[in-house]
Amino acid sequence: MKKSIAFLPSENKKDLKFIVETVLERLKQTEMIILYGSYARNNFTVYDEKREFRKVQFYVSDYDILVVTSGISDGAAMKTLNNVIDIYFRRAKDPDRQPPLQFITEDITKLNKNLKECRYFYTQIKDEGIVLYNSGRNRLVRKRNLNYKEIKQQAQEYFEEKFHSANVFLKNALFNYQEKEYRMASFMLHQATENLFYAIRLVFTLQNAKQHNLYKLLNSVKQYSDEFVKVFPCNTSEEERLFELLKQAYVNGRYDPDFVVTKEDIDALVPKVELLRDITQRICEEKIKEYGEME
């Protein structure tokens, strides 16, 4: 992992120095503090302001920080880290411009187990992360090649998680539809679609970078089945409009009072998402079965 934040603006370096010092003061069981996400990748936004949905919207990239511990439960560690967040925000001179602070915490033994098993979230943190503090008492293990039994197990776990989430969002979409909340129903359908795409990516690759753009997600899974063209064909302007509406619903379905979604739109989109669900279930189960045959 990288060890330098020299490329960051001075204010960000000051923030991170304060965060590290405060964590070490209050959480003595800290083994490592690792910065990941946009600040580690150097594609962060210091401050962006624009007018959307009839009001000014602010955006500042979060500080995403993993605190690695030993000898303390995740719950107890997180309670302390939430206090650190409170202290951090109390010192902010301009809350709108202050980067939000997001902690996750893992015990060193559990973290190394996840790294050894090549769990995508943790290997990504190790690949892109910057070490802000290291006690020197522990080392992070190297990932290894998985056998097909392990690949099957992980693929099954990921599929069950994302497929369940997709079904929950679909049920919520139908509830909102019954309540004539068509704009919120469109957001729920977006989330169902997103989680189905995630399920496919994870089953076939065990990898899944965060992505909300349905165009990119669709393109990333097309290679696994020719049937996706049946779900979201774009042969007519109406088909293109419906897919664009579903794509925009991630933001506009929640925040834009002028985002128009009709009953007819939801009537047209629900069968598409249900078809995607059925295709996802079939190809993922077939792939997991294939892994089992290769054990």
C-alpha positions as CSV (number, residue, x, y, z in Angstrom):
1,M,0.0,0.0,0.0
2,K,1.0,3.6,-0.5
3,K,2.2,5.7,2.4
4,S,2.2,9.3,1.2
5,I,-0.5,11.9,1.1
6,A,1.9,14.6,-0.1
7,F,-0.3,15.1,-3.2
8,L,-3.3,16.2,-1.2
9,P,-4.1,19.9,-0.5
10,S,-2.8,21.3,2.8
11,E,-6.2,21.5,4.4
12,N,-6.9,17.9,3.7
13,K,-3.6,16.9,5.1
14,K,-4.4,18.9,8.3
15,D,-7.8,17.1,8.5
16,L,-6.3,13.7,8.2
17,K,-3.5,14.5,10.7
18,F,-6.2,15.6,13.2
19,I,-8.3,12.5,12.5
20,V,-5.3,10.1,13.0
21,E,-4.3,11.8,16.3
22,T,-7.8,11.8,17.6
23,V,-8.4,8.1,16.8
24,L,-5.1,7.1,18.4
25,E,-5.9,9.1,21.5
26,R,-9.3,7.5,22.0
27,L,-8.9,4.0,20.5
28,K,-5.8,2.5,22.0
29,Q,-6.4,-0.9,20.2
30,T,-5.7,0.7,16.8
31,E,-3.3,-1.3,14.7
32,M,-3.6,0.6,11.4
33,I,-5.4,3.5,9.9
34,I,-5.9,3.3,6.1
35,L,-7.3,6.0,3.8
36,Y,-9.2,4.6,0.8
37,G,-11.7,5.8,-1.7
38,S,-11.5,9.0,-3.8
39,Y,-8.9,10.7,-1.7
40,A,-6.6,7.7,-1.9
41,R,-7.2,7.4,-5.7
42,N,-6.7,11.2,-6.2
43,N,-10.0,11.7,-7.9
44,F,-11.7,13.6,-5.1
45,T,-13.9,16.7,-5.2
46,V,-12.8,19.4,-2.8
47,Y,-16.0,21.4,-3.2
48,D,-18.6,21.6,-6.0
49,E,-21.7,23.8,-6.0
50,K,-24.5,23.8,-8.5
51,R,-28.1,24.6,-8.7
52,E,-30.3,21.5,-9.1
53,F,-33.9,20.8,-8.5
54,R,-34.6,24.5,-7.7
55,K,-32.0,24.8,-5.0
56,V,-28.3,24.9,-4.5
57,Q,-26.6,21.5,-4.1
58,F,-23.2,21.1,-2.4
59,Y,-20.9,18.2,-3.0
60,V,-17.6,17.4,-1.1
61,S,-15.9,14.0,-1.3
62,D,-15.9,11.9,1.9
63,Y,-12.8,10.8,3.8
64,D,-13.2,7.0,3.7
65,I,-11.1,5.5,6.4
66,L,-10.6,1.9,7.6
67,V,-9.5,1.6,11.2
68,V,-7.9,-1.8,11.9
69,T,-8.0,-3.0,15.5
70,S,-7.2,-5.9,17.8
71,G,-8.6,-6.9,21.2
72,I,-11.9,-4.9,20.9
73,S,-15.2,-5.7,19.3
74,D,-16.2,-3.9,16.1
75,G,-19.2,-2.5,17.9
76,A,-17.2,-1.0,20.7
77,A,-14.6,0.4,18.3
78,M,-17.3,1.9,16.1
79,K,-18.9,3.6,19.2
80,T,-15.6,5.3,19.8
81,L,-15.1,6.2,16.2
82,N,-18.6,7.8,16.1
83,N,-17.3,10.1,18.9
84,V,-14.3,10.9,16.8
85,I,-16.7,12.0,14.0
86,D,-18.5,14.3,16.4
87,I,-15.3,15.9,17.5
88,Y,-14.1,16.2,13.9
89,F,-17.3,18.1,12.8
90,R,-17.3,20.4,15.9
91,R,-14.0,21.9,14.7
92,A,-15.4,22.6,11.2
93,K,-15.4,26.3,10.3
94,D,-17.6,25.8,7.2
95,P,-19.8,22.6,7.4
96,D,-20.8,22.9,3.8
97,R,-17.1,22.7,2.7
98,Q,-15.9,20.2,5.3
99,P,-15.4,16.7,3.9
100,P,-17.7,14.2,5.6
101,L,-15.9,11.5,7.5
102,Q,-16.8,7.8,7.1
103,F,-15.2,5.1,9.2
104,I,-15.3,1.4,8.9
105,T,-13.5,-0.9,11.4
106,E,-12.2,-4.4,11.2
107,D,-10.3,-6.7,13.6
108,I,-6.9,-7.5,12.2
109,T,-7.6,-11.3,12.2
110,K,-10.8,-10.9,10.3
111,L,-9.3,-8.4,7.9
112,N,-6.4,-10.8,7.1
113,K,-8.9,-13.7,6.6
114,N,-10.9,-11.5,4.1
115,L,-7.7,-10.6,2.3
116,K,-6.5,-14.2,2.1
117,E,-9.9,-15.2,0.6
118,C,-9.6,-12.3,-1.9
119,R,-12.8,-10.6,-0.8
120,Y,-13.2,-7.9,-3.3
121,F,-14.0,-5.0,-1.0
122,Y,-10.9,-5.6,1.2
123,T,-8.5,-6.3,-1.6
124,Q,-9.6,-3.1,-3.3
125,I,-8.8,-1.2,-0.1
126,K,-5.4,-2.8,0.1
127,D,-4.7,-2.1,-3.6
128,E,-5.7,1.6,-3.5
129,G,-5.2,2.5,0.1
130,I,-2.8,4.8,1.8
131,V,-1.5,3.9,5.3
132,L,-1.9,6.9,7.6
133,Y,-0.8,5.0,10.7
134,N,0.8,1.6,11.4
135,S,1.6,0.2,14.8
136,G,4.1,-2.2,13.3
137,R,2.7,-5.1,15.3
138,N,0.9,-6.7,12.4
139,R,1.2,-7.3,8.7
140,L,-1.5,-7.6,6.1
141,V,-1.4,-11.0,4.3
142,R,-1.2,-11.4,0.5
143,K,-4.1,-12.6,-1.5
144,R,-3.8,-16.1,-3.0
145,N,-5.4,-18.0,-5.8
146,L,-8.7,-19.5,-4.8
147,N,-9.7,-23.1,-5.6
148,Y,-13.1,-23.7,-7.2
149,K,-14.7,-24.8,-4.0
150,E,-13.9,-21.4,-2.5
151,I,-14.9,-19.6,-5.7
152,K,-18.3,-21.4,-5.6
153,Q,-18.8,-20.5,-2.0
154,Q,-18.1,-16.8,-2.5
155,A,-20.2,-16.7,-5.7
156,Q,-23.1,-18.3,-3.9
157,E,-22.9,-15.9,-1.0
158,Y,-22.7,-12.8,-3.2
159,F,-25.6,-14.0,-5.4
160,E,-27.8,-14.6,-2.4
161,E,-27.0,-11.2,-0.9
162,K,-27.6,-9.2,-4.1
163,F,-30.5,-11.2,-5.4
164,H,-32.3,-10.8,-2.0
165,S,-31.6,-7.0,-2.1
166,A,-33.0,-6.8,-5.6
167,N,-36.2,-8.6,-4.6
168,V,-36.7,-6.3,-1.6
169,F,-36.3,-3.2,-3.9
170,L,-38.8,-4.7,-6.4
171,K,-41.3,-5.3,-3.6
172,N,-40.9,-1.8,-2.4
173,A,-41.4,-0.5,-6.0
174,L,-44.7,-2.4,-6.2
175,F,-45.7,-1.0,-2.9
176,N,-45.0,2.6,-4.0
177,Y,-46.8,1.8,-7.3
178,Q,-49.9,0.9,-5.3
179,E,-49.6,4.1,-3.3
180,K,-49.3,6.0,-6.6
181,E,-45.8,7.2,-5.7
182,Y,-44.5,6.6,-9.2
183,R,-41.4,8.7,-8.8
184,M,-40.2,6.7,-5.8
185,A,-41.2,3.5,-7.5
186,S,-38.8,4.3,-10.3
187,F,-36.0,4.7,-7.8
188,M,-36.8,1.3,-6.3
189,L,-36.8,-0.2,-9.8
190,H,-33.4,1.3,-10.4
191,Q,-32.0,-0.2,-7.2
192,A,-33.5,-3.6,-8.1
193,T,-31.8,-3.4,-11.5
194,E,-28.5,-2.3,-10.1
195,N,-28.4,-5.1,-7.6
196,L,-29.2,-7.7,-10.2
197,F,-26.3,-6.4,-12.3
198,Y,-24.1,-6.5,-9.2
199,A,-25.1,-10.1,-8.6
200,I,-24.0,-11.1,-12.2
201,R,-20.7,-9.3,-11.9
202,L,-19.9,-10.9,-8.5
203,V,-20.9,-14.4,-9.6
204,F,-18.9,-14.3,-12.8
205,T,-15.8,-12.3,-11.5
206,L,-16.0,-12.1,-7.7
207,Q,-15.3,-8.4,-8.3
208,N,-17.6,-5.4,-8.2
209,A,-16.6,-1.7,-8.2
210,K,-19.3,0.6,-7.0
211,Q,-21.3,1.9,-10.0
212,H,-24.8,3.4,-10.3
213,N,-24.8,4.1,-14.1
214,L,-27.1,1.5,-15.6
215,Y,-25.6,2.0,-19.1
216,K,-22.2,1.0,-17.8
217,L,-23.6,-1.8,-15.7
218,L,-25.5,-3.3,-18.6
219,N,-22.5,-3.1,-20.9
220,S,-20.4,-4.8,-18.2
221,V,-22.6,-7.9,-18.1
222,K,-23.6,-8.3,-21.8
223,Q,-20.9,-10.8,-22.4
224,Y,-22.5,-13.3,-20.0
225,S,-25.8,-13.6,-21.9
226,D,-27.4,-12.7,-25.2
227,E,-30.7,-12.4,-23.4
228,F,-30.1,-8.9,-22.0
229,V,-31.2,-7.4,-25.3
230,K,-34.6,-8.7,-24.6
231,V,-34.8,-6.8,-21.3
232,F,-33.7,-3.3,-22.4
233,P,-33.9,-3.1,-26.2
234,C,-33.3,0.3,-27.6
235,N,-34.7,-0.1,-31.1
236,T,-37.3,2.7,-30.7
237,S,-37.3,6.1,-29.1
238,E,-39.8,4.9,-26.5
239,E,-37.5,2.0,-25.4
240,E,-34.6,4.5,-25.2
241,R,-36.8,6.9,-23.1
242,L,-37.8,4.2,-20.6
243,F,-34.2,3.0,-20.1
244,E,-33.0,6.6,-19.7
245,L,-35.8,7.2,-17.2
246,L,-34.8,4.2,-15.2
247,K,-31.1,5.3,-15.3
248,Q,-32.0,8.9,-14.1
249,A,-34.3,7.6,-11.3
250,Y,-31.2,6.9,-9.1
251,V,-31.0,10.7,-8.3
252,N,-34.1,12.3,-9.8
253,G,-36.5,9.7,-8.5
254,R,-35.6,10.9,-5.0
255,Y,-34.7,14.5,-5.3
256,D,-36.3,16.2,-8.3
257,P,-39.9,17.3,-7.8
258,D,-40.1,18.0,-11.5
259,F,-39.1,14.4,-12.5
260,V,-42.2,13.0,-14.2
261,V,-42.9,9.3,-13.9
262,T,-46.3,8.0,-14.9
263,K,-48.3,4.9,-14.0
264,E,-47.7,3.8,-17.6
265,D,-44.0,4.1,-17.2
266,I,-44.0,1.8,-14.1
267,D,-46.4,-0.6,-15.9
268,A,-43.8,-0.9,-18.7
269,L,-40.7,-1.1,-16.5
270,V,-41.8,-3.7,-13.9
271,P,-42.0,-6.6,-16.4
272,K,-38.5,-5.6,-17.7
273,V,-37.0,-5.8,-14.2
274,E,-38.8,-9.0,-13.5
275,L,-37.4,-10.5,-16.8
276,L,-33.9,-9.3,-15.8
277,R,-34.4,-11.0,-12.4
278,D,-35.3,-14.3,-14.0
279,I,-32.4,-14.2,-16.4
280,T,-30.0,-13.2,-13.6
281,Q,-31.2,-16.1,-11.4
282,R,-30.8,-18.6,-14.2
283,I,-27.4,-17.6,-15.5
284,C,-26.0,-17.1,-12.0
285,E,-27.2,-20.5,-10.8
286,E,-25.8,-22.1,-13.9
287,K,-22.4,-20.5,-13.3
288,I,-22.3,-21.5,-9.7
289,K,-23.2,-25.1,-10.7
290,E,-20.3,-24.9,-13.2
291,Y,-17.9,-23.9,-10.4
292,G,-19.1,-26.9,-8.4
293,E,-18.3,-29.3,-11.3
294,M,-14.8,-27.9,-11.5
295,E,-14.0,-28.7,-7.8
